[in-house]
Amino acid sequence: MSSENIYAVMDNASEVMIFTLSGFNGIVNYRFLLFALTFVCYCVIVQVNVTLIVAIIVDKSLHEPMFIFLCNLCINSLYGTAAFYPKFLIDILSTSHVISYVGCLVQSFVVNSSACTDFSFLALMAYDRYVAICQPLVYHSVMNPQRMCLLVFVAWILPLGQLLITILITSTFRLCGSQISRIYCVTYVIRKLECSPSLTVITVFSPAFTTTFYFCHFLYIIYSYFYIMKTCLTCKEERMKFMQTCLPHLSSAIVVIGCLLFDLLHMRYDSEKLSESARNFMAIQFLLFPPLINPLIYGLKLTPIRNRIQSFLCRKSM
């Protein structure tokens, strides 16, 4: 490449201030139907998560570690979906599907940090159930209010701090493209637009550390529930406790882990053989199923929460 072409590429890279979201190209023919379905879906997500949050905050009998972690999991669902659905609804009806450079970085930060925070709280919930069932005599001393507050703080601050570092590193890249082949921004897709891959210690170590760190979360969740199930097989009373309190957590973990794995596979091995609609669905399922299904699982399966919501609805209808 001649020196003139190199300078031209560098000039183009410095002028990338707006990204085009090319994932919207195939929805023009059914955008009004998609808008209606998405709007209803987002309203339901907000309603079920807010209902669970309010029920836990209002009822002092639910101020226990398990329910506090669940409350934060629901708050995180609202946090993550807020970065996607409002912009997505606007873009569905718009003829111009663009997002600013800063807006793209912010959306990437919120969506990615929300996914990591989900893993943090699922790991905490697995730890809480492990102590409650396998070490019940020391549960209240181990999961005391001070330690619970510290765990909640760490579960929020670590993902936010890690993703903030990743976003700051990404913001230093020189980009040679402005077209994102998705319907929203994620860090991995922005990195693919980099003119020449950065091989510095920071750019390589940061994503590798984050991936390894949350893979360890995944292994811990699997180990905890495996050990809990092994313990519960020996006693009928413990089996009942597992069915009542651990099964919803395990179901939630399976939903989150399954959706995240599909999303990672979609990003790494984005197949051109799939239709654009199929690729779009795979891209948003992490922002659709966990925020929608998890509150329903807990609201229906955890008796204290179900009773609290039922009493609230009965009082409201009187």
C-alpha positions as CSV (number, residue, x, y, z in Angstrom):
1,M,0.0,0.0,0.0
2,S,1.4,3.4,-1.0
3,S,2.0,6.1,1.6
4,E,-0.9,8.2,0.1
5,N,-3.3,5.2,0.6
6,I,-2.1,4.7,4.2
7,Y,-2.7,8.4,5.0
8,A,-6.2,8.1,3.4
9,V,-7.1,5.2,5.6
10,M,-5.9,7.0,8.7
11,D,-7.9,10.1,7.7
12,N,-11.0,7.9,7.2
13,A,-10.4,6.2,10.5
14,S,-10.3,9.5,12.4
15,E,-13.7,10.6,10.8
16,V,-15.8,7.6,12.0
17,M,-18.3,9.3,14.3
18,I,-21.5,7.5,13.3
19,F,-22.2,3.8,12.9
20,T,-24.8,2.3,10.6
21,L,-26.7,-0.7,12.0
22,S,-27.2,-2.9,9.0
23,G,-29.2,-5.5,10.9
24,F,-32.4,-3.5,10.2
25,N,-32.3,-4.0,6.4
26,G,-34.6,-7.0,6.4
27,I,-37.4,-5.8,8.7
28,V,-38.9,-3.0,6.5
29,N,-41.8,-5.2,5.3
30,Y,-43.1,-6.0,8.8
31,R,-41.7,-3.2,11.0
32,F,-45.1,-2.1,12.4
33,L,-45.9,-5.6,13.6
34,L,-42.4,-6.0,15.0
35,F,-42.7,-2.6,16.8
36,A,-46.0,-3.7,18.4
37,L,-44.6,-7.0,19.6
38,T,-41.4,-5.4,20.9
39,F,-43.3,-2.7,22.7
40,V,-45.6,-5.2,24.4
41,C,-42.6,-7.4,25.3
42,Y,-40.7,-4.5,26.8
43,C,-43.7,-3.4,28.8
44,V,-44.1,-6.9,30.2
45,I,-40.3,-7.1,31.0
46,V,-40.5,-3.8,32.9
47,Q,-43.7,-4.8,34.7
48,V,-42.7,-8.2,35.9
49,N,-39.2,-7.0,37.1
50,V,-40.6,-3.9,38.8
51,T,-43.3,-6.0,40.5
52,L,-40.7,-8.4,41.9
53,I,-38.4,-5.5,43.0
54,V,-41.3,-3.7,44.8
55,A,-42.5,-6.9,46.5
56,I,-39.0,-7.6,47.9
57,I,-38.4,-4.0,49.0
58,V,-41.9,-3.6,50.7
59,D,-42.0,-6.9,52.5
60,K,-39.5,-6.9,55.4
61,S,-39.8,-10.7,55.7
62,L,-38.1,-10.9,52.3
63,H,-35.0,-8.9,53.4
64,E,-32.9,-12.0,53.3
65,P,-29.7,-12.6,51.1
66,M,-31.5,-14.9,48.6
67,F,-34.2,-12.3,47.9
68,I,-31.8,-9.3,48.0
69,F,-29.7,-11.0,45.3
70,L,-32.8,-11.7,43.3
71,C,-33.9,-8.0,43.7
72,N,-30.5,-6.9,42.3
73,L,-30.8,-9.5,39.4
74,C,-34.1,-7.8,38.4
75,I,-32.6,-4.3,38.7
76,N,-29.8,-5.5,36.4
77,S,-32.4,-6.8,33.9
78,L,-34.0,-3.3,33.8
79,Y,-30.5,-1.7,33.5
80,G,-29.5,-3.9,30.6
81,T,-32.7,-3.8,28.6
82,A,-33.0,0.0,28.9
83,A,-29.9,0.3,26.8
84,F,-31.5,-1.7,24.0
85,Y,-35.3,-1.6,23.7
86,P,-35.9,2.2,23.6
87,K,-33.3,2.7,20.8
88,F,-34.5,-0.5,19.0
89,L,-38.1,0.7,19.0
90,I,-37.1,4.1,17.6
91,D,-35.0,2.4,14.9
92,I,-37.8,0.1,13.8
93,L,-39.9,3.0,12.7
94,S,-37.0,5.1,11.4
95,T,-35.7,5.1,7.9
96,S,-32.2,5.9,9.1
97,H,-30.6,3.2,11.4
98,V,-27.6,5.0,12.8
99,I,-26.0,5.4,16.2
100,S,-23.3,7.9,17.3
101,Y,-19.8,6.7,18.2
102,V,-20.3,7.7,21.8
103,G,-23.8,6.2,21.9
104,C,-22.4,2.9,20.5
105,L,-19.8,2.8,23.2
106,V,-22.3,3.5,25.9
107,Q,-24.7,0.8,24.6
108,S,-21.9,-1.7,24.4
109,F,-20.8,-0.9,28.0
110,V,-24.3,-1.2,29.4
111,V,-25.3,-4.4,27.5
112,N,-22.0,-6.2,28.2
113,S,-21.7,-5.1,31.8
114,S,-25.3,-6.3,32.4
115,A,-24.5,-9.7,31.0
116,C,-21.4,-10.0,33.3
117,T,-23.5,-8.7,36.3
118,D,-26.0,-11.4,35.7
119,F,-23.3,-14.0,36.1
120,S,-22.0,-12.3,39.3
121,F,-25.4,-12.5,41.0
122,L,-26.1,-16.0,39.7
123,A,-22.8,-17.0,41.3
124,L,-23.8,-15.3,44.6
125,M,-27.2,-17.0,44.6
126,A,-25.5,-20.4,44.0
127,Y,-23.1,-19.6,47.0
128,D,-26.0,-18.6,49.2
129,R,-27.9,-21.8,48.5
130,Y,-24.7,-23.8,48.9
131,V,-24.2,-22.4,52.4
132,A,-27.9,-22.6,53.3
133,I,-28.2,-26.3,52.4
134,C,-24.7,-27.7,52.9
135,Q,-23.7,-25.7,55.9
136,P,-27.0,-24.6,57.6
137,L,-25.5,-24.1,61.1
138,V,-23.2,-21.3,60.0
139,Y,-25.5,-19.7,57.4
140,H,-26.5,-16.7,59.4
141,S,-23.0,-16.0,60.5
142,V,-21.6,-16.4,57.0
143,M,-24.4,-14.5,55.2
144,N,-24.7,-11.7,57.8
145,P,-26.0,-8.2,56.6
146,Q,-22.5,-6.7,56.4
147,R,-21.1,-9.5,54.2
148,M,-24.3,-9.5,52.1
149,C,-23.9,-5.7,51.4
150,L,-20.2,-6.2,50.5
151,L,-21.1,-9.1,48.1
152,V,-23.8,-7.0,46.4
153,F,-21.3,-4.1,46.0
154,V,-18.6,-6.3,44.6
155,A,-21.1,-8.0,42.2
156,W,-21.9,-4.6,40.7
157,I,-18.6,-2.8,40.8
158,L,-16.4,-5.6,39.3
159,P,-18.3,-6.0,36.0
160,L,-18.8,-2.2,35.7
161,G,-15.1,-1.6,36.3
162,Q,-13.9,-4.4,34.0
163,L,-16.2,-3.3,31.2
164,L,-15.3,0.4,31.7
165,I,-11.6,-0.5,31.1
166,T,-12.6,-2.5,28.0
167,I,-14.6,0.4,26.6
168,L,-11.8,2.9,27.3
169,I,-9.4,0.6,25.5
170,T,-11.9,0.2,22.6
171,S,-12.3,4.0,22.3
172,T,-8.5,4.3,21.5
173,F,-8.8,2.1,18.4
174,R,-8.5,3.6,14.9
175,L,-11.5,2.3,13.0
176,C,-11.6,1.7,9.2
177,G,-15.4,1.0,8.9
178,S,-18.7,2.4,10.1
179,Q,-21.1,-0.5,9.4
180,I,-22.1,-2.8,12.3
181,S,-23.8,-6.0,11.1
182,R,-26.1,-6.1,14.1
183,I,-29.2,-4.2,15.4
184,Y,-27.2,-2.9,18.4
185,C,-23.6,-2.3,19.5
186,V,-21.4,-4.7,21.4
187,T,-17.7,-4.3,22.0
188,Y,-16.7,-7.4,20.0
189,V,-18.3,-6.0,16.8
190,I,-16.6,-2.6,17.3
191,R,-13.2,-4.3,17.7
192,K,-13.8,-6.0,14.3
193,L,-13.8,-2.6,12.6
194,E,-10.3,-1.8,13.9
195,C,-7.8,-0.9,11.1
196,S,-5.1,-3.1,12.4
197,P,-5.5,-5.5,15.3
198,S,-3.8,-4.2,18.5
199,L,-1.5,-6.7,20.1
200,T,-0.4,-4.7,23.1
201,V,-0.5,-6.4,26.5
202,I,-3.5,-4.3,27.6
203,T,-5.7,-5.0,24.5
204,V,-5.0,-8.8,24.7
205,F,-5.0,-9.2,28.5
206,S,-8.2,-7.3,29.2
207,P,-10.7,-9.4,27.1
208,A,-8.8,-12.6,28.0
209,F,-9.0,-11.8,31.7
210,T,-12.7,-10.9,31.6
211,T,-13.6,-14.1,29.7
212,T,-11.6,-16.3,32.1
213,F,-13.0,-14.5,35.1
214,Y,-16.6,-15.2,34.1
215,F,-15.9,-18.7,32.9
216,C,-14.8,-19.4,36.5
217,H,-18.2,-18.0,37.6
218,F,-19.8,-20.5,35.3
219,L,-17.7,-23.4,36.6
220,Y,-18.5,-22.4,40.2
221,I,-22.3,-22.2,39.5
222,I,-22.1,-25.7,38.0
223,Y,-20.0,-27.1,40.9
224,S,-22.3,-25.5,43.5
225,Y,-25.5,-27.0,42.2
226,F,-23.9,-30.3,41.5
227,Y,-22.7,-30.5,45.1
228,I,-26.1,-29.3,46.4
229,M,-28.0,-32.0,44.4
230,K,-25.5,-34.6,45.7
231,T,-26.2,-33.5,49.3
232,C,-30.0,-33.3,48.8
233,L,-30.3,-36.9,47.5
234,T,-29.6,-38.2,51.0
235,C,-32.5,-36.6,52.8
236,K,-36.1,-36.1,51.8
237,E,-36.4,-32.8,53.7
238,E,-33.4,-31.4,51.9
239,R,-34.8,-32.6,48.6
240,M,-38.0,-30.6,49.3
241,K,-35.8,-27.5,50.1
242,F,-33.9,-28.0,46.9
243,M,-37.2,-28.2,44.9
244,Q,-38.6,-25.1,46.6
245,T,-35.6,-22.7,46.6
246,C,-32.8,-24.1,44.4
247,L,-34.8,-25.2,41.3
248,P,-35.8,-21.7,40.4
249,H,-32.1,-20.5,40.7
250,L,-30.9,-23.5,38.7
251,S,-33.6,-22.8,36.0
252,S,-32.6,-19.1,35.9
253,A,-28.9,-20.0,35.6
254,I,-29.6,-22.4,32.7
255,V,-31.6,-19.7,30.8
256,V,-28.9,-17.1,31.3
257,I,-26.0,-19.4,30.4
258,G,-27.8,-20.9,27.4
259,C,-28.7,-17.5,26.0
260,L,-25.2,-16.1,26.5
261,L,-23.6,-19.2,24.9
262,F,-25.9,-18.8,21.8
263,D,-25.0,-15.1,21.6
264,L,-21.2,-15.9,21.9
265,L,-21.5,-18.5,19.2
266,H,-23.5,-16.0,17.0
267,M,-20.7,-13.4,17.4
268,R,-17.8,-15.8,16.8
269,Y,-19.3,-17.9,14.1
270,D,-21.9,-15.6,12.4
271,S,-23.1,-17.8,9.5
272,E,-24.1,-16.2,6.3
273,K,-26.3,-19.2,5.6
274,L,-28.8,-18.0,8.2
275,S,-31.4,-15.5,7.3
276,E,-31.0,-11.9,8.6
277,S,-34.1,-12.4,10.7
278,A,-32.6,-15.5,12.3
279,R,-29.3,-13.7,13.0
280,N,-31.2,-10.8,14.6
281,F,-33.2,-13.1,16.8
282,M,-30.0,-14.8,18.0
283,A,-28.5,-11.4,18.7
284,I,-31.4,-10.2,20.9
285,Q,-32.4,-13.5,22.7
286,F,-30.1,-12.7,25.7
287,L,-32.0,-9.3,26.1
288,L,-35.4,-11.1,25.7
289,F,-35.6,-14.4,27.5
290,P,-33.7,-13.9,30.8
291,P,-35.3,-10.5,31.7
292,L,-38.7,-11.9,30.8
293,I,-38.5,-15.5,32.1
294,N,-36.5,-15.1,35.3
295,P,-39.0,-12.9,37.2
296,L,-41.8,-15.3,36.2
297,I,-39.8,-18.3,37.4
298,Y,-39.2,-16.7,40.8
299,G,-42.6,-15.2,41.1
300,L,-44.3,-18.5,40.5
301,K,-41.9,-20.9,42.2
302,L,-40.8,-19.0,45.4
303,T,-43.7,-19.3,47.8
304,P,-42.9,-16.1,49.9
305,I,-42.7,-13.9,46.8
306,R,-45.8,-15.5,45.2
307,N,-47.8,-15.0,48.4
308,R,-46.6,-11.4,48.7
309,I,-47.6,-10.6,45.1
310,Q,-51.0,-12.3,45.5
311,S,-51.8,-10.3,48.7
312,F,-50.8,-7.1,47.0
313,L,-53.0,-7.8,43.9
314,C,-55.9,-8.8,46.2
315,R,-55.6,-5.6,48.2
316,K,-55.4,-3.5,45.0
317,S,-58.6,-5.1,43.5
318,M,-60.6,-4.4,46.7
